[in-house]
Amino acid sequence: MPRYFFHYRTDDGLIRDETGSDLANLDAAEQKAAELGRAIIDRVAGEGGEMNAPRSIEITDASGHDLLYVVFWAGPKVGDGGATPIEPARLH
């Protein structure tokens, strides 16, 4: 099973995942990155942080090759004016 690494990037810098996760394939890694993004947005919102700042999870393989970027930020929820995470875009 391949090992994927999920590095978290903000305007302030990059937090590297030194451990990684063994997952079945890149689709599973993308799902994990989307879950991480949602958890990050929930935490930032709970701490009163900047919700409009772009963030990304950069997925690499064990050799450090870039495989996929999952970009996310909180945006307005249609209808009630609240903020909810926007689904991540795929950049292959």
N, C-alpha and C positions, 0 to 999 in steps of 0.2 A: 504494500500500500504506500503510495507516495506521501511525502511529508511536505506540508505547505506552511509558509510563514506569513503572518498578518501584521504588517508594519502600519502604525497609525500616524498619519501626517496631518498637521495643522499649519497655519501660517507661522507658528512659533517654532516648528521643527518636526523631527521624526522620532517616534518612539519605536524602537526595533523589537520585534518578537524574536527572542533568542531561543525559544523552545520549539515552537511550531506545533502542528497537529497532523496526525496521520489520518487522511481522508481518502475516500474511494476515488475521487476524480475532481476536476476543476469545478464542475457544477456544484458539488458538495462544498468545496472551498468558498465558492461565491455565496452560497447560502449562509455559511458560517460568518463571512464578512458582513453580510446584510444584518445578521443577528447582532454582531458586535456593534455595527453602526447604530442600530436601534437602541442598544443598551447605553452607548455613549451619549446619544441625544437625550435619553431619559435622565441620565445622571447630570448632564449639563443643565437641563431644564430644572431639575430638582435643586441644583446649587445656584440657580439664578444667573447662569453664564450666558455668554453671547450665543444666541440661537441661529443667527444668520451667517455665521462664519462657515466657509466651506471646509470640509474635512474629508479625508479619504482613508481607506484601508488599501494598502498596496500588498497584493499577494505575490509572493515569490516562491520558487522551488528551493530545494536544498542547496543548489549551486548558486543561488542568489539571482537567478534570472527572473526579470519581471514577467508575470503572467497575466495579471488582471488588476485594474484599479476600480474600486467601488467608491464612488464619490457620493457624499450625502450631506444634508443640512436640514434644519427644520424650516418649514415654510408654512404659509397660512393654510388652514383647513377650510375647504370650500364650505360655505354655509354659516358657520358659527363664529368665525374670526379667530379661533384658537390656533395653536401651532401643533402640528403633528409631523413626524418624519415623512419625507418624500421618498418614494421607492428609489433605490439606487439604480443608477444607469450602468449598463454594461459597456465597457470599452475594451474590445478585443483587438 
